[in-house]
Amino acid sequence: MKSDTCFSKRTNQPLSVYYCEEEAYSAASYERLTRGISLYPYLCNKCQLYHLAPEESRLNVKHNACFCRDSNGNPKALYLTKEDAEKQREKSEHEQHIRLKIYECEQHLGFHLTHML
């Protein structure tokens, strides 16, 4: 488990950290009940812990849903709609300054992103 502190891209404030999915779901439920804010938990790739994000930012993405692999042999994220792939493309270009393109999964299950050369 990594201990890097993660920060909000929007507010630049440290993100709340949850050590298990159940704890994160409980915090999301509390926010919904007490403040009327809809959040969902996600596992952070950077710190390997859970954070919460606004429900409207959620994408329909699946992992290990097809046999497609990246250049390192890892499973590719599968976006169920082209719109979700486009949202992720725009987010990645804005936050990570990388150019990506969208293409259809070879198994016709959705869409993938790849780096543009």
SULWOSUL-V580176 format. One record per residue. RES is the residue in one letter. PHI is phi in whole degrees, 0 to 359 (* if undefined). PSI is psi in whole degrees, -180 to 180 (none if undefined). D_CENTER is the distance of its C-alpha to the mean C-alpha in whole Angstrom. Layout:
BEGIN
RES;PHI;PSI;D_CENTER, RES;PHI;PSI;D_CENTER
END
This chain:
BEGIN
M;*;129;19, K;275;158;18, S;240;17;19, D;300;139;18, T;277;131;17, C;260;145;14, F;238;149;15, S;293;133;13, K;291;-28;13, R;278;-46;15, T;253;-13;18, N;64;18;18, Q;265;153;19, P;299;142;17, L;277;147;15, S;295;146;16, V;241;137;16, Y;232;135;16, Y;274;-12;17, C;211;161;17, E;298;-40;15, E;297;-41;18, E;298;-41;18, A;293;-42;15, Y;297;-38;16, S;297;-43;19, A;295;-39;18, A;296;-42;16, S;297;-42;20, Y;299;-45;22, E;298;-39;20, R;294;-43;20, L;287;-41;24, T;270;-32;25, R;239;-5;24, G;70;23;22, I;258;127;19, S;268;114;16, L;235;159;13, Y;226;148;11, P;276;149;10, Y;216;150;7, L;275;121;8, C;281;131;8, N;290;-25;9, K;280;-52;11, C;256;-8;13, Q;64;25;13, L;240;177;13, Y;262;144;11, H;231;174;11, L;245;146;11, A;225;155;9, P;299;138;11, E;304;-35;12, E;291;-14;12, S;269;-3;9, R;293;138;7, L;247;151;7, N;276;89;9, V;232;142;8, K;234;149;10, H;244;145;11, N;60;31;14, A;266;-12;15, C;216;-179;18, F;265;5;20, C;290;141;18, R;231;152;18, D;276;-176;17, S;294;-17;20, N;265;2;20, G;87;5;20, N;275;150;16, P;299;139;15, K;275;145;13, A;293;138;10, L;248;117;12, Y;268;126;11, L;288;-24;13, T;232;155;15, K;295;-32;16, E;296;-41;15, D;293;-39;11, A;297;-40;11, E;295;-42;13, K;300;-45;11, Q;292;-38;8, R;300;-48;11, E;296;-42;13, K;297;-46;10, S;296;-41;10, E;295;-40;14, H;289;-48;14, E;277;-37;13, Q;251;-5;13, H;57;43;16, I;239;146;16, R;265;127;17, L;234;156;16, K;233;155;17, I;261;139;16, Y;215;156;18, E;284;140;19, C;301;138;19, E;300;-26;22, Q;269;5;22, H;58;39;22, L;260;-11;19, G;164;-142;16, F;224;151;15, H;237;167;14, L;243;146;13, T;218;154;16, H;292;144;17, M;270;134;20, L;274;none;23
END
